[in-house]
C-alpha cells in the first residue's frame, strides 16, 4: 500500500516543486526502497504463501484493493525499487532540470509496485495501464527522432493487449457463480474447458506478449528503445518488460492451466526464435542503443522460454535472470548515455579508443558487458545456466538453438565494447573525461551487484523458491499430466 | 419537481432582471438559482416513488421524480452550472441567451422524469426550441446561421417522426401513459405477436430519440452543427442534450417496452450501439477541426452510453450515472480550454500548441480529461466503461468486443490533442479567473473521485 502511494504522491508533489522537484522525487523513491527493505526483513523465508496481505473493498464488493507479497513478488519489488532509485539518480544531471521528468519516473515506480503487489485482477489491470501513462510522456516529451509516431505505436500496441486481458478477466468473472470476485484465488479457482481456456489465455497472453515482447509482436520495441530518452529506455527494458514476464508466472499459467499444453510449445517456440532473431540482428547494429535493444529481445526470449517449461529450474532461473538482466541493462544504457553525452554520438563507427582516456570507466563498463555476456562469476551466468538446462530438458534441439545465444551474445557485446572502447582513438574522444563522482558511484553500485549476484545467487533462489514451487504445483494440480 | 419549478422561475427572473444589463452580470443570478435547484434534488420526491420499476405508475402522474430522474437531473443541473460558469457571457445587453439555456434545461429535466409520452414530447420540444435559437445566436456569423438551420431542420424532422410514433402507439394501446403501453408491450410479448401499429410506433419513437443522442445512422448532423454553433451552445448540446436523451432512452426501455420484449428491442439497440461506436471512433480519426473531432467523439460516447440501456435497469442506471458524471466533467473541461485557446480564431489542433509550457496546470487538467474520455484507469471514464462493459458482457459479448476495439481506436485521436498541447511549442495561453479555477477543480475532483472510489459514489445513489 505505502509502496504504491508514496512514490505516486512524491510524483505529484515533485511536478509542482520547481527546482526542488528532483530531490522530492529522489526522496520518494528512496523511501520506497527503504520500505522494500523493511518488507524483506519481515519476509518469512521458506513460506510459499502470500504474506503481509492488505485487503480493502475498492470499487464494489467484487473488486478489492488487495496486496500481498510472496517470494516472486519480493524479488520484483527489490528490482523495481533498487532500479527506480538508480534510474532517478542517473537522470539527475546538469543538462536536465525539468521536474516533470523526475515526477514521472517516481510515479512510474509507484505504478510498477502496484502491478507486482496486486492480488486482484482488476487492480492488476488498473496498475498495468497506469504504468503506461508516465512512460508514454517520458518517451514523447524527451525522446528523439520520430518520437510521436513511435510512442503512439507503442501505446496502441500495449493498450490493445491490455484491453484483451480485461476482456478475459471479465469473462472469468462471468463464469463464477453469483457473488464472485476478481480476487486472485477466485480467478484461479474458475474451471474452464480447454477451448475456453485457450481463448481466455489468448487475451491474457496478448497483453503479456506485447510487453515482453515475444515475436511476432516485437515491432514496437527497437524503435521505442532507440528513440526514448535514456531514463525511458532504462525503465522500459529494465523494469517494464519484466511486468510481462512476471505476468506469465503469476497470472497467465495459473489462471489457464487447462490450456497449458497448447501454449507451452507456442511460447517456447516464439521465445527461442526471438533469441536467435534478436541476437543475429544485434550483431549487425551500429547504433549502440539499438544493439542493446535487440540484445534485450534475445535475452527476454530465453527467459520466456524458461518460464514456459514450467520446471523449477526454468522458473527460478527466469526470476534470477529477470533481476540480473534489469541490472545489466541499466548498466549498459547508463554507459551508453555517458558515451553519448561526452562524445556526442553513439554510432559504433565514429568512436573508438575511449579506454585510453577513461580507464576507470572502461573497467567498470567491461564488467557490465561481461555480466550481460553471462561469464561465470557475473550475475548473468547462473540464471542463463538454469534457463538453458530447463530448455534443454524440454527438447534437445530447442536447447541447442538457445545455447547459441551465449556465443552470439559474446560476439555482439564484445564487438560493441571493442569498437567503442579499444583500438585507435576516433571521433570526439580526445577530451573524454573519466567518470565523475556521481557516475562512479552509480556504476560502482551496478558492478557490485553484478559481481555480488554472480558469486552468491542462491539468496535470490532461496527467496523465490517456495513460491515458485507452489505456483508449479497449482498448475500441475489441474493438468496432472505434466512432466 | 421543486427543482424544475425553481429553474423555470429562475429563467424568467433572469430574463426580466437582465434586460438592460450586460449579459455577464446576469450569470451570477442564474447560477444561484441552479445551485438552489441542485441542492433541492435530494428532497425532491414527488409521489414518493421508490426505486422500483415494477410498481405500477398511477396514470394521473405524468412525471415521476424517482431516483433515476433525480440522479440524472442532478448531473444535468451540475453540467449547466459548469457551462454557465465557465463560458462567461459577452458584453452584449440582455440576458435572453442565458434564459434560453435555463428553459432548455427544464425540457431536459422533463425528459429524465416522464411517465407519459406527452411529457416526453414536451420535454424534447422544450429542450430543442431554445437550442435552435442558441445555435444561431452569433447572428453575424454565416456558419452559426448554417448550424441553426441545419439543427432546426433535423430537429423538426426527428420530432415529427417521434410524434408519428406516439400517434401509432396511441392507436395501438389507447393511451399515452407508461401504464397502458407497458401492458400492451407485455401482452404483445407474451403472445408472440407483432402488431404493426405497435412495432412501427416503437421504432419511430426510438428513431426520434436516436436523432437526439446522435446514434448511427442518425448521427450525421452533429459534426456540422457542433462546428458552426457558438462554443457555449456546442458544449450544451454535447453534454446536456446527450445525457438528457440517454436518460429518456434509459427510461423508455424498462418503463414502456418492459421485460417481455426487452430481448427483441435490445438486439436492435445493440446493433445500433456497435455501429455508433465504430462510426464515431473511425470518423474522429481523420478530423482536423477540434470541434468536429469532439462531435465524433461524442457520437462514439453515445454508443457506449447506449450499452447501459441494454443492461438490467438497476446496474445499467449505476453504470450510466457514473459514466455520465465522467462524460460531463471531461467534456466541459476540454471545451472550456478549447474556447480559451481558440479565441484567436484558430479552430484546429494547432490552437492547443504550447499550452504545456505556458500553463502547466491547464495542460495537466486537459490530459486528465482526455485520459478520462479514453477510459484509462483511475479516471471516471474507466469506472464508467468498466461498469458498462462488465455488465453487458454476459449477454452481449460481441458488442463488448467491438466497444473494446473502439476504445483502442480512440487512443489515436485523444492522444493527438495532448501531443499538440504538451509536446509542441506555440502561443496557447489560458487566463483563468478564480471562478474558473474553482469550477475546473470541481470537475477534476469529480473525474478523479469517481475514478478512484466509484464504490463510494454508487453508495450515494442508495440514500
HADDOCK unambig.tbl for C-alpha pairs under 7 A between the chains (distance, minus, plus):
assign (segid A and resid 58 and name CA) (segid B and resid 453 and name CA) 6.65 0.50 0.50
assign (segid A and resid 58 and name CA) (segid B and resid 455 and name CA) 6.43 0.50 0.50
assign (segid A and resid 59 and name CA) (segid B and resid 453 and name CA) 6.13 0.50 0.50
assign (segid A and resid 59 and name CA) (segid B and resid 454 and name CA) 5.43 0.50 0.50
assign (segid A and resid 59 and name CA) (segid B and resid 455 and name CA) 4.33 0.50 0.50
assign (segid A and resid 60 and name CA) (segid B and resid 455 and name CA) 5.01 0.50 0.50
assign (segid A and resid 126 and name CA) (segid B and resid 377 and name CA) 5.25 0.50 0.50
assign (segid A and resid 129 and name CA) (segid B and resid 376 and name CA) 6.98 0.50 0.50
assign (segid A and resid 129 and name CA) (segid B and resid 377 and name CA) 6.62 0.50 0.50
assign (segid A and resid 130 and name CA) (segid B and resid 377 and name CA) 6.56 0.50 0.50
assign (segid A and resid 141 and name CA) (segid B and resid 423 and name CA) 5.87 0.50 0.50
assign (segid A and resid 156 and name CA) (segid B and resid 408 and name CA) 6.70 0.50 0.50
assign (segid A and resid 156 and name CA) (segid B and resid 411 and name CA) 6.97 0.50 0.50
assign (segid A and resid 159 and name CA) (segid B and resid 408 and name CA) 6.52 0.50 0.50
assign (segid A and resid 160 and name CA) (segid B and resid 408 and name CA) 5.81 0.50 0.50
assign (segid A and resid 163 and name CA) (segid B and resid 404 and name CA) 6.45 0.50 0.50
assign (segid A and resid 170 and name CA) (segid B and resid 390 and name CA) 6.04 0.50 0.50
assign (segid A and resid 174 and name CA) (segid B and resid 394 and name CA) 6.51 0.50 0.50
